[in-house]
């Protein structure tokens, strides 16, 4: 493999809220075309880390580089426009829109058509076909006209991923996509993500190690706001923290 | 029928029905016990409420100081008529520009706010403008207002229309309302309208989908203020005067009540129905008792308790029920168009 320019890099990120240090010199890198995992106990700083990477919080120190460009401290909308997409730990949809409208509104061509007064996107078959195709990709074909708020939980989680994909992202951050799902739902979601990894660069925060170990090529373990271990799933099996947790049951 | 680039109608059936009522009103108004001036007032408040609903119903941004822009429109129109180039169109343009300028400035402070902070700041700004309208006596006439704003002749090309009768003014306002409805219907069905609704439902998600939320909020606030200014100018034209009371907090509350009682959250037509109900209630209740506002307030509370989606909300529910009872439900055509 040739040494190429790193795709997405976080360098020594620091973040504190008041006198609480949440991230302490976190460095991460994600390669194009791979699935990366971020793991760690509750309150370890995983979500804050995502929030810094995607623009919700500015880091106090450190840099975020995406495809050679410094995007540190940019606004969420500016970061999204660079092709960085994300889902949220807590459900985050446009509940009164139908499933297909949720996708439609996230399509970049709709977003950049705000001044087109005479464009009715709901009546534009090119737009709606594309939205339908994205829905199909996350397993929601046939659910187009259901209000997002009326979808069952598992389908809402899938729709969230669909909204993130609709932006035609170059990298997708998924924050605990299995949150609140039962074992069946997790299995379905794992299958969905396994399918997506052929076409997307993914970074996933996850508690569920079984889930993550089956999907990710590289995993970083965050604890006390620091990266305490990094490597392939196999390498991590040997890690002290991972061993101390309930991974034994998995392996 | 006229259609947009992607085939959606530009003029819909409910619109045609509404325009038919709008333009025949002077013919049957007196037979129905109404009068032309009332029609003018209703049409003006429909314009005001439609513009307001862009903010409240579509973007979910509650402004409680919108009377300020209505008032600025009225004063701008009046002051323009005292200037060197009096005229209806220029006066309207001045009113729209003045209100847009004020709203645009206010929106700079508001567009990064939401919820209660947004609402409180609209009250604060509204009070500032109201206060100025009373204190700047030299410009606004203070509490007495601007009086004797004569109705100029309306010059359209070679024609000159005399606006001395309320029926003529009514047709002028109706034409503006027609244009506004067609444009606003397009706006709310365009990507911009979709973005407004997305912001109402989930501002954070909209930002992470790449929408410049603050800019969209700034734009819709300014636009809504400009429309309020146009409505204010039309009232000044009709009443031949402009008063500070339209800018007060409770006058600003009226447009909120109109929009809510009509059903601005569930339908484009909510504010139209709401303005109609409000002005008619004022006239009917007002004829019966001086304390009409008390009864209207009670009516408002009952509607909000029983049916928070307003008059149009009730209508939509009845329609849905009829559809279920009907023998052959029509095939789904995507969105409810009403």
HADDOCK unambig.tbl for C-alpha pairs under 7 A between the chains (distance, minus, plus):
assign (segid A and resid 76 and name CA) (segid B and resid 207 and name CA) 6.04 0.50 0.50
assign (segid A and resid 76 and name CA) (segid B and resid 208 and name CA) 5.49 0.50 0.50
assign (segid A and resid 77 and name CA) (segid B and resid 207 and name CA) 4.96 0.50 0.50
assign (segid A and resid 77 and name CA) (segid B and resid 208 and name CA) 5.51 0.50 0.50
assign (segid A and resid 77 and name CA) (segid B and resid 209 and name CA) 6.77 0.50 0.50
assign (segid A and resid 77 and name CA) (segid B and resid 210 and name CA) 4.02 0.50 0.50
assign (segid A and resid 77 and name CA) (segid B and resid 211 and name CA) 5.74 0.50 0.50
assign (segid A and resid 77 and name CA) (segid B and resid 212 and name CA) 5.99 0.50 0.50
assign (segid A and resid 78 and name CA) (segid B and resid 210 and name CA) 6.54 0.50 0.50
assign (segid A and resid 80 and name CA) (segid B and resid 208 and name CA) 5.74 0.50 0.50
assign (segid A and resid 80 and name CA) (segid B and resid 209 and name CA) 6.07 0.50 0.50
assign (segid A and resid 80 and name CA) (segid B and resid 210 and name CA) 4.81 0.50 0.50
assign (segid A and resid 81 and name CA) (segid B and resid 210 and name CA) 5.29 0.50 0.50
assign (segid A and resid 92 and name CA) (segid B and resid 205 and name CA) 6.40 0.50 0.50
assign (segid A and resid 93 and name CA) (segid B and resid 202 and name CA) 6.97 0.50 0.50
assign (segid A and resid 93 and name CA) (segid B and resid 205 and name CA) 6.91 0.50 0.50
assign (segid A and resid 94 and name CA) (segid B and resid 198 and name CA) 6.23 0.50 0.50
assign (segid A and resid 94 and name CA) (segid B and resid 201 and name CA) 5.42 0.50 0.50
assign (segid A and resid 94 and name CA) (segid B and resid 202 and name CA) 5.93 0.50 0.50
assign (segid A and resid 95 and name CA) (segid B and resid 201 and name CA) 6.74 0.50 0.50
assign (segid A and resid 105 and name CA) (segid B and resid 194 and name CA) 6.93 0.50 0.50
assign (segid A and resid 106 and name CA) (segid B and resid 209 and name CA) 5.55 0.50 0.50
assign (segid A and resid 110 and name CA) (segid B and resid 191 and name CA) 5.96 0.50 0.50
assign (segid A and resid 111 and name CA) (segid B and resid 211 and name CA) 6.55 0.50 0.50
assign (segid A and resid 113 and name CA) (segid B and resid 191 and name CA) 6.15 0.50 0.50
assign (segid A and resid 114 and name CA) (segid B and resid 191 and name CA) 5.05 0.50 0.50
assign (segid A and resid 114 and name CA) (segid B and resid 192 and name CA) 4.60 0.50 0.50
assign (segid A and resid 115 and name CA) (segid B and resid 192 and name CA) 6.81 0.50 0.50
assign (segid A and resid 116 and name CA) (segid B and resid 190 and name CA) 6.67 0.50 0.50
assign (segid A and resid 117 and name CA) (segid B and resid 186 and name CA) 6.01 0.50 0.50
assign (segid A and resid 117 and name CA) (segid B and resid 187 and name CA) 5.53 0.50 0.50
assign (segid A and resid 117 and name CA) (segid B and resid 190 and name CA) 5.40 0.50 0.50
assign (segid A and resid 118 and name CA) (segid B and resid 4 and name CA) 5.22 0.50 0.50
assign (segid A and resid 118 and name CA) (segid B and resid 5 and name CA) 6.04 0.50 0.50
assign (segid A and resid 118 and name CA) (segid B and resid 186 and name CA) 6.20 0.50 0.50
assign (segid A and resid 118 and name CA) (segid B and resid 190 and name CA) 6.40 0.50 0.50
assign (segid A and resid 119 and name CA) (segid B and resid 4 and name CA) 6.45 0.50 0.50
assign (segid A and resid 119 and name CA) (segid B and resid 5 and name CA) 5.81 0.50 0.50
assign (segid A and resid 119 and name CA) (segid B and resid 6 and name CA) 6.16 0.50 0.50
assign (segid A and resid 119 and name CA) (segid B and resid 190 and name CA) 5.37 0.50 0.50
assign (segid A and resid 120 and name CA) (segid B and resid 6 and name CA) 5.88 0.50 0.50
assign (segid A and resid 120 and name CA) (segid B and resid 8 and name CA) 6.40 0.50 0.50
assign (segid A and resid 120 and name CA) (segid B and resid 189 and name CA) 5.80 0.50 0.50
assign (segid A and resid 120 and name CA) (segid B and resid 190 and name CA) 5.14 0.50 0.50
assign (segid A and resid 121 and name CA) (segid B and resid 190 and name CA) 6.82 0.50 0.50
assign (segid A and resid 121 and name CA) (segid B and resid 191 and name CA) 6.78 0.50 0.50
assign (segid A and resid 123 and name CA) (segid B and resid 6 and name CA) 5.74 0.50 0.50
assign (segid A and resid 123 and name CA) (segid B and resid 7 and name CA) 6.55 0.50 0.50
assign (segid A and resid 123 and name CA) (segid B and resid 8 and name CA) 6.21 0.50 0.50
assign (segid A and resid 124 and name CA) (segid B and resid 6 and name CA) 5.15 0.50 0.50
assign (segid A and resid 167 and name CA) (segid B and resid 209 and name CA) 6.88 0.50 0.50
